[in-house]
Amino acid sequence: MNSKISTARLQTEIKPAGMNKQLEKIWWVSLLVIFAIGIYSIIKGYFLEGMSSTNLSNTVPWGGWVAFYIYFIGMSAGSFLLSTLVYGFGMTQYEKIGRSALLSAIVSMITAITFIFLDIGRPDHVFNSVIYWNVTSTMSWEIHFYIVYILLLVSELYLTMRKDLVDISKGNGFKAKLYRLLVLNKTDFTNEDLTRDRKVLKVLGIIGIPLAIFGVHGGTGSIFAVLKARPFLNSGLFPIIFVLSALVSGTALAIAIYVVKSKAQNRPVDKPMVRSLGSMLALFLAIELGMEWYEFLIGFYGLQHEEITTIKLMMSGPWWWSFWLFQMGLAMVFPLIILFIKKTRTSIYWILAAAIMTIIGIVGVRFNMVVPSLIIPTIDGLPYGNYYPNLSEWITTLGLIAMCLIIYTLGEKLFPIEESETSESDVNSYE
C-alpha cells in the first residue's frame, strides 16, 4: 500500500504543472501548421526541383541552411556543456535545468543534422564517410564525432531519468508500459543503482567536455578554418570563437526555456539560479566580444585584400544590418548592457529579454560566418557572388525550426524531464 502511495506521489511530483489548455492548443496548432507548410516546401521545391529551388550557386554554395546547421550545432554543444555543471561537477544550483539541457542538446543536434542533410543534396553519401574513413578529412572526423556525441547525449539523459522511469513504470497507462520497456522491466531501484548511475554520469560528462569542445563545435569551426582560399575563415581563432559562441547560445537557450516554461506552467521561478545563469551569460558574451575584436583587428592588420574586402562587405555592404543589428546589437552589445546594469541584471524578465535577444542575434552571427566570405571572388577579375535566402528556403527553415520545437515539446510530455523532489535531493551524489 505504501509503495502504491509513494509511486502515485512521485508521479504527481514529476508531472509538470498544467499549462493553460488554450495556450497549449495554440502552441500545437501553430507548430503543426508551420511544420506542414515546411514539409510541403521541401517536397515541392527540394525533392522535385533539387538545389535549383534555392538561391545557392557554384559561387556561393553555402547559404542559410548551413548557417542554421552551425546555429543548432552551437545550441547543442552549449546546452550539453551547461548540463555538465550538474552531472560532471556537482553544481546542484543548476539542477533544475540539467535534464532540459540534455534534451535541448539532443533535439538541437537532430535539427542541425536535418539542415545539413538538406544542404548536401545527397544525404546518403554521408555513409561513405563512415564506411571509407579518410583520416585526413576534417569532415570525416566530424561525422564520427557526431555519432559518438549523440550516443553520449542519449545515454546521459537516460541515466538521469532512470530512477524516475523505474518508479513510474510501476503504475498503469501508456507511459508506465513504455517506461517498463525502457528499464527492461526493472522494478526496484536501490541506492547502489543510483550511486552507480551517478558515477557513470560523471564519467560521461567529463568525457563529453573535450568531445563537445574539440570534436563537435570546435570541429565544426575547424571545417571553416581550413578553407585556405577564404582568408577571413582561415584563422586559428575560428574554432575558439565557435566554442565561445556555443557557450553563449547554450546558456541563453537554457534561461529562455526554463523561465518561459515556468511561467507557462505557473511554476515559481528559481530566481537565484536564473540570475547566476545571467551572470554566466554576461561573462561568455564579454569574452566573445573580445575575441571578435581580435578577429577583426588581425583581419585588418593582415592587409590581405580578400579579407579586408570581406570585413568591409559585412560592415557596410548589403548585409550591414545583419552585422550591426543582429551580430553586434542583439547577439552581444544589447544583452551585455542589460546584464551589466544593476537594475536590469537582477530582473528575471530583463534577463529573459537578454537571453531571447542573444538567441535571435546569433542567427546573424552564423549567417555572417557563412555568406560574406563566399561573396568575394578568390581570384581578382572573377565576378562577385550574390546570395540571399529565397522564400522556399525561409519556409523550409521555419518548418525545420517548428520540427525542433515539436520534438522538444514531445520529449517534455513523454519523459520525466522535470526533476522530481526525490531526484533533486539525489543530485547531491553527483559531488
N, C-alpha and C positions, 0 to 999 in steps of 0.2 A: 504494500500500500504506500509506504513512504517513498519507495522507488518511483512509483507512478506519479506521486505528487511532485517529487523532485524534478522528474522529466518534464511534467507539464509546466512547472515554474520556469525551467530553463528555456522551454520553447517560447514562453511569454517574454522572457528577458531578451532573447535573441531577436524575436520578431520586431522589425522596425515599427516605430510609431506610425500610425496611419497617415498617409498623405491625403490631402484634400482630394476626394474622388473626382471632382470636376477638373481639378488641375491635372490629375494623373491622366484622365481621359484625353484632355487637350494635348498633353505631352506625347502620349502614344499615337494619337491620330496624326499629329504634326510630323512626328518622326517617320511613321509608316508611309505617309503621302510623299514626303521628300525622298525617302528611300526608293519608293516605287518609281517616281519620276527619274531618279538617278539610274535605276536599272534599265528603264526604257531608253534612256540616252545611251547607255553602254551597248545595248542590243542594236539600236537603230544606227548609232554612229560608229562605235568602235568595232563591233563584230561584222557589220555589213560594209562599212567603208574603210575600216582599218585606220592607220595613223593619219590618213588624209583628212579625217574628220576633225583633226586638231590644227593648231597654227604652228606646229613644230615643223622644222625643215632640216636639211643637211647642214645648214649654217648654225642653227640653234636647235640641236637635237634634244636638249633637256629643257623642261618647262615647268608648268605649275604642278604637275603630278610628282615630279622629282622633288620640288620644293616641299610639298606636303609629305612626301616619303621621309625626308630628313626631319621634318617638323615632328612627326609622330614617333620616329626613332628616338629623338631627343626627349619627348614626353615619357617614353617607356623607360629609357635609361635613367632619367632623373627621378621618376617615381620609384624605380627599384632601389636606387641609391638611398632615397629617403627611407624606404622600408628597412634598410639595413641598420638604421639608427636604433630601431626597436629590436629586430631579431638577430642582428650581429653584434651590437654594442650595448644592449640592455637599457636604452634610454626610454624608460617607461612613460615619460611625459608625452610621448608621441604615439602611445599605443592605440589610441582611437583611430588613427589613420593607417595603421600597419597593413591590415588585410585589404583595405580600399586601395592603398598604393600599389600593392601587388596585383590586384585585379586591373587597375589602371594600366600598369606596365604590360600585362598580357594583352589587353584589348588594344592598346596603342600599337603594340608590335604587330598584331593581326592587321590593323588598319594600314600601317606603314607598308607591310608586305603586299597588301592588296593594291595600293597605289603603284608600287614599283612593278608589280606583275602587269598592270595595265600599260605602264610606260614602255616596258621592254618588248611588248608586242607578242612575243612567243615565250610565255612563262614556263612552258615545258622544257625549254633549253636550260633552265636552272639546274635540272638533274644532271646535266653534263658536267657541271662544276663539282657535283658531289661524287659522281662515278669516276670522272677523269680529273682528279685533283691536281691542278697546276700550282705547285707550292710557291712559285714566283709571282702569282697573281693576287693582288690585293682583294679584288672582288671575290675570288675563290675562297680565300681565308675568311672573308666577311660572311659568306653564306654558311660556312661551317660554324662560325661563332654564333650566328643567329639561331641555328638549330639547337646548339648546346644551351644557349641563353633561354630559349623558350621552354625547354625541358626543365631547366633550373627554376624558372618562374612558376611553372605549374606545380612542381614538387614542393616548393616553399609554401605556396598558397594552400595546397592540400594539407601539409603538416600543420599549418597554423589553425586550420579548421577541424582537424581530425577528432579532437575531443568532443567538440560540439556535434559533429556528424554522428559519432557513436551514440551520444546521449539522445539526440533527436530520432535516431533510427529505431529506438525502442517504441516509438509511437505508431500511429496509423496514418494512412494517406499516401499520396504520391511521393512527397519529399522523404518520408520515412523509408519507403521502398527503395528510392533512389540512393539514399544515404547508406542503407544496408548493403547495397551493391558496391558502393564506393569503398566502404570499410571492410568488405569481404566478410560480412555477417559477424563482425566482431561485436560482442555485447558488453564487454567490460573494458574500461579504460583506467588503468591503475596509475598511481603516482610514478611508477617505474617507466610506464609507457610515455607519460608526459615529460619526464626528465630526459628520456632518450630522444624524443622528438625535438625538444628544445636544444639539445646538443647538436643534433643533425642540422637544425635550422641555423644555428650559429656558424657551423662549418660552411654550409651552403651560402650564407650571407657574405662571409669573408671571402670565399672563392669567387662569388659573383661580383665583388667590387672591381678587381682587375679585369674581369670578363666584360663588365659593362663599360668601364673607362677605356681600356686599351683595345678591346675586341669589338664591342658593339658601336658605341657612338664615336669614340676616338678612331675606331677603324673606319667608320663611315666618313669621318673627316679626312682620313688618310686617302680614301678614294679620290677626293677632290684635290688634296695636296700634292699628289704625284702627277698631276696633269702639267707637265713641263711646258707645254705650248701655251699655257694660260698663267702668266706671271702673277696675277692677283691671287690665284688659288695656290700656286706652287710655293707654299710657305710652311715652315715648321710650326708657325703659330696656329695654323688652321685646325689641326686635331685638338689642340688645347682649348681653343675657342668653342669648338663643338661640345666638348665636355662641360665647360662652364655654362654654356647655353642650355645644356641638358639639365644641369642642377637648377638653373633659374626656372625653366619651364616645368620641371617636375614639382618643385616647391610651390609654384603658383597654382598648378593644377590641383595639388593636394588641398591647398587653402580653399580654392573655389568649390571643389566637390564637397568638402566637409561642411563649410558654412551654408551653402545653398541647400544641401541635403538636410542639415539640421533644422533650418528654417522651414523647409517644405514639410518636414515630418513633425514639426512642433516640438523638437528636442532642444534642451538647453545647450548652448554653445560653450565649449571649454575655452574661455577667453584667454587664460594664461598660455595655453598651447597655441592658439591662433596668433597671439602677439609674439610668441617665441618664433613661430614659423615666419611671421612677417619680418622679424629682425634677421632671420636667416636669409630670407629672400633679398633684403636690402644689402646684406654682405655680398651675396653672389652677384647681384646687379652691379655693385660698385667695382668688384673685381673684373667683371666682364666689360664694363665701360673702360676701365684702364687698359685691358687687352685690346679693345677696339682702337683706342688711342694709339697704341704702339703699332697695331696692324696698319693703320693709315699713315702714320708718321714714317715707318720704314718704307711703305709703298712710295711715298713722295720723295724720300731721300734716295731711293734706288735709282731714280731718273730713267727708268725703263718706260719708253713711250707707251707701250701697250697697257702697262699697269696704271700709269698716271691717267691715261685716257679713260680706262675703266672706272677709276675712282671719280673722275670728273663727270662721267656719264651717270654714275649713281647719285651724285650730289646735285647736279644741275641739268641733267638730261631729261628725257620724257618721264623717267621713273623717279624724279626727285622726291615726289610725295611719299613714295614707298620708303625711301631712306629717311627723310626728315620727320615725317608724321608717324610712321609705323616703327622703323628700327630705332631711331634716336628718341622719338617722343614717347609713344605708347609702350615700347619694349624696355626703355631704360630711364629716361630723364623724368617723365611724369610719375612713374611708380616710386622712383628714388626720392623725389620731393615729398610725396605723401608719406613715405616710410621714414623720413628723417625729421619732419616737423612733429614736435611733441604732441600737439593736439590731435593730429590725424593718425599718428602711428599707434595710438592706443585704442582707436575706434575700430571695432570689428568690421563695420560697414566700409570704412575707408581702406582697411587692409584688403577686404574683398574686392573693392574697386581697383586697387593697385594690382591685385592678382589677375583680375579679368583683363585689365589693360595689357599686362605682360603677355597673357595667353594670346590675345589678339595681335599685339605688336610683333610677336616672334614670327608670325606668318610673313611679315615684311622682311624680317631678318633672313629667313630661309629663302625667300624669293630673291633677295639681293645677293645671296651666296651663289645662286644658280644661274640667273639670267644675264645680268650685265656683263659678266666676264666672258660670255659666249657671243655677245653682240659685236665686240671688237674683233676685226679680222686678224688672223695670226701672221699674215704677210701683208706688208704695205701694198696698196693698189687693189686688193681684193675688196668686194663690196661689204658694207656693214650689214650685220644681221638685223632682224626685227622680230619681236615676239611679244604677244600679249595673249593670255588665255581667251579662247573664244567661248561662246555661250555653251556649246556642248561640253567643253572642259569644265566650266564652272558648275554646270548642272550635275555632271558626273562626280565632281569633287564634293558638292553638297550632299549627294546621295551616299557617298562613302563615309562622310562625317556623320550622317544620320545612322548609318550602319554601325559605326563605332559607339554611338550613344545607345542604340538599341541593344547591342551585345552587353555593354556595361550595365544597363538597367536590368536586363535579364539575369545577369550574374548576381546583382544585388538581391533580386527577388527569389532566385532559385537556391542560393547558398547563404550560409550564415556569415556574411561579410561584416555585419555589425558585431563588435565584441560583446559577449555576454559578461555579466558581472563576475561570473566564475572564471571566465577566460582572462579578464583583466587582472584579477588577483594572481593568476598563474604567470603573468608576464614577468614577475619578479625573478622567475627561474631562468630568464634569459641572461641575467647578470652573471 
